[in-house]
Amino acid sequence: MLRFAKLVVALTPLFAPVAVTAQSAEELALVREIFADLNPRSIAENREHCGYIGLDDEGSLTFSEPTPGDSDSCLADDPVNIQVITTSYHTHAAFSPDYSSELPSGSDMEGDEDEGIDGWVATPGGRLWYIDTDDMTTRQVCGIGCLPSDPSFIAGDSGIIEQSYSYDELVIKLGE
């Protein structure tokens, strides 16, 4: 038995994930599916779309229908199919050199914190961000082009984009 335990401990680093995320692989797959459909629509309409992810009556992971917003904000409708909301999701509309749309905003983080949930943000450059309101941090789950992106997107327009930001770092970068 001791040999088996040593083998398990020895092999654990080989099978352990590279990075532990706050959300499940099932939720990440759902988020990618949502944004694969929604980001192109958001870009074409030049409007944000938003909604919620959570558990339905049977405890299954699901998402609410997206609510359309305007070019720089969105307020999701209350979900009718979700009993327990776990996270929000929203897009950042089409690319504009007049807006720092490649990052979540301080307001994005504050809105999720006010609701007591974390959030997901898709950008016109195809980045996927996760907002952790327990730590008030945001991190890139994947970079440019990992989601459908705006053909007008100009890489580098927002300067250097770090892999993660604290709330304070983000509002300083964005001048909020």
C-alpha positions as CSV (number, residue, x, y, z in Angstrom):
1,M,0.0,0.0,0.0
2,L,2.8,2.4,0.8
3,R,4.4,1.8,-2.6
4,F,1.0,2.7,-4.3
5,A,0.8,5.9,-2.2
6,K,4.4,6.9,-3.2
7,L,3.5,6.2,-6.9
8,V,0.4,8.4,-6.7
9,V,2.4,11.2,-5.0
10,A,5.2,10.9,-7.6
11,L,2.8,11.0,-10.5
12,T,0.6,13.7,-9.2
13,P,2.6,16.6,-10.8
14,L,2.3,14.8,-14.2
15,F,-1.5,14.9,-14.0
16,A,-2.1,18.0,-12.0
17,P,-3.5,21.0,-14.0
18,V,-1.0,23.7,-14.9
19,A,-3.2,26.4,-13.3
20,V,-6.1,26.0,-11.0
21,T,-9.0,28.1,-11.9
22,A,-12.0,29.3,-9.8
23,Q,-14.4,27.7,-12.3
24,S,-15.0,24.2,-13.5
25,A,-14.0,22.9,-16.9
26,E,-17.7,22.5,-17.6
27,E,-18.3,26.2,-17.0
28,L,-15.3,27.2,-19.1
29,A,-16.6,25.0,-22.0
30,L,-20.1,26.6,-21.7
31,V,-18.6,30.1,-21.6
32,R,-16.6,29.4,-24.8
33,E,-19.8,28.1,-26.4
34,I,-21.7,31.2,-25.4
35,F,-19.1,33.6,-26.7
36,A,-18.5,31.6,-29.9
37,D,-22.0,32.6,-30.9
38,L,-22.4,35.9,-29.1
39,N,-19.1,37.7,-29.8
40,P,-19.7,37.9,-33.6
41,R,-23.2,39.2,-33.1
42,S,-22.0,41.7,-30.5
43,I,-19.3,42.9,-32.9
44,A,-21.7,43.1,-35.9
45,E,-24.3,45.1,-33.9
46,N,-21.7,47.1,-32.1
47,R,-23.5,46.5,-28.8
48,E,-22.7,44.7,-25.6
49,H,-24.7,41.6,-24.8
50,C,-24.9,40.2,-21.2
51,G,-26.5,37.5,-19.1
52,Y,-25.9,35.0,-16.3
53,I,-24.6,31.5,-15.8
54,G,-25.8,29.3,-13.0
55,L,-27.8,26.2,-12.0
56,D,-31.3,25.3,-13.1
57,D,-34.0,23.5,-11.1
58,E,-32.2,20.2,-11.6
59,G,-28.8,21.5,-10.6
60,S,-27.5,21.5,-14.2
61,L,-25.3,24.3,-15.4
62,T,-27.1,26.6,-17.8
63,F,-27.1,30.2,-19.0
64,S,-29.7,32.9,-19.5
65,E,-30.7,34.4,-22.8
66,P,-28.4,37.3,-23.6
67,T,-29.7,40.8,-23.1
68,P,-28.7,43.4,-25.6
69,G,-27.1,46.6,-24.3
70,D,-25.6,49.5,-26.1
71,S,-22.0,50.1,-27.3
72,D,-20.5,50.5,-23.9
73,S,-22.8,49.0,-21.3
74,C,-25.3,46.2,-20.6
75,L,-27.7,45.4,-17.8
76,A,-28.8,41.8,-17.9
77,D,-32.4,40.8,-17.4
78,D,-33.3,38.6,-14.4
79,P,-32.9,35.0,-15.6
80,V,-36.0,32.9,-15.6
81,N,-34.3,29.6,-16.1
82,I,-31.6,29.9,-13.4
83,Q,-32.2,29.1,-9.7
84,V,-28.7,29.9,-8.5
85,I,-26.6,32.5,-10.3
86,T,-22.9,31.8,-10.2
87,T,-21.4,34.2,-12.7
88,S,-22.2,36.9,-15.2
89,Y,-21.1,37.1,-18.8
90,H,-20.9,39.9,-21.3
91,T,-19.2,41.1,-24.5
92,H,-17.5,44.4,-25.3
93,A,-19.1,45.2,-28.6
94,A,-17.1,46.1,-31.7
95,F,-13.5,47.4,-31.7
96,S,-13.1,51.2,-31.3
97,P,-9.8,53.1,-30.9
98,D,-11.8,55.4,-28.6
99,Y,-12.5,52.7,-26.0
100,S,-10.3,50.3,-24.1
101,S,-12.4,47.3,-24.9
102,E,-9.6,44.7,-24.6
103,L,-9.9,44.8,-20.8
104,P,-12.7,44.5,-18.3
105,S,-13.5,47.9,-16.8
106,G,-13.5,48.9,-13.1
107,S,-17.3,49.2,-13.5
108,D,-17.4,45.6,-14.8
109,M,-15.7,44.4,-11.7
110,E,-17.8,46.6,-9.4
111,G,-21.0,45.4,-10.9
112,D,-20.1,41.7,-10.4
113,E,-18.9,42.5,-6.8
114,D,-22.2,44.3,-6.1
115,E,-24.1,41.2,-7.2
116,G,-21.8,38.9,-5.2
117,I,-20.8,36.9,-8.3
118,D,-17.8,36.5,-10.5
119,G,-17.8,37.3,-14.2
120,W,-16.7,36.5,-17.8
121,V,-15.8,39.1,-20.4
122,A,-15.2,38.6,-24.2
123,T,-13.4,41.4,-26.1
124,P,-13.4,42.5,-29.7
125,G,-9.9,41.1,-30.1
126,G,-11.1,37.7,-29.0
127,R,-9.7,37.7,-25.5
128,L,-11.5,35.9,-22.6
129,W,-11.3,37.4,-19.2
130,Y,-12.4,36.0,-15.8
131,I,-13.3,38.5,-13.0
132,D,-12.8,37.1,-9.4
133,T,-14.7,39.4,-7.0
134,D,-13.4,37.6,-3.9
135,D,-9.9,38.9,-4.7
136,M,-11.0,41.8,-7.0
137,T,-8.7,40.6,-9.7
138,T,-9.2,39.8,-13.4
139,R,-7.1,37.5,-15.5
140,Q,-6.9,36.5,-19.1
141,V,-8.1,32.9,-19.6
142,C,-7.0,33.1,-23.2
143,G,-5.5,35.8,-25.4
144,I,-6.1,37.5,-28.8
145,G,-8.1,35.3,-31.2
146,C,-9.1,32.6,-28.8
147,L,-12.7,33.7,-29.3
148,P,-14.2,35.1,-32.6
149,S,-12.8,38.6,-33.1
150,D,-13.5,41.8,-34.9
151,P,-11.7,42.0,-38.3
152,S,-11.2,45.7,-37.6
153,F,-9.4,44.9,-34.3
154,I,-5.9,46.5,-34.1
155,A,-3.5,44.5,-31.8
156,G,-1.6,46.8,-29.5
157,D,-4.0,49.7,-29.7
158,S,-4.6,49.5,-25.9
159,G,-0.9,49.2,-25.2
160,I,0.6,46.3,-23.3
161,I,-2.1,44.0,-21.9
162,E,-1.0,42.1,-18.9
163,Q,-2.2,38.6,-18.0
164,S,-3.9,39.8,-14.9
165,Y,-4.8,42.9,-13.0
166,S,-5.9,43.8,-9.5
167,Y,-8.9,46.2,-9.4
168,D,-6.5,49.1,-8.4
169,E,-4.1,48.3,-11.3
170,L,-6.9,48.1,-13.7
171,V,-8.5,51.5,-12.8
172,I,-5.1,53.1,-13.0
173,K,-4.4,51.6,-16.4
174,L,-7.8,52.7,-17.7
175,G,-7.7,56.1,-16.0
176,E,-11.0,55.5,-14.3
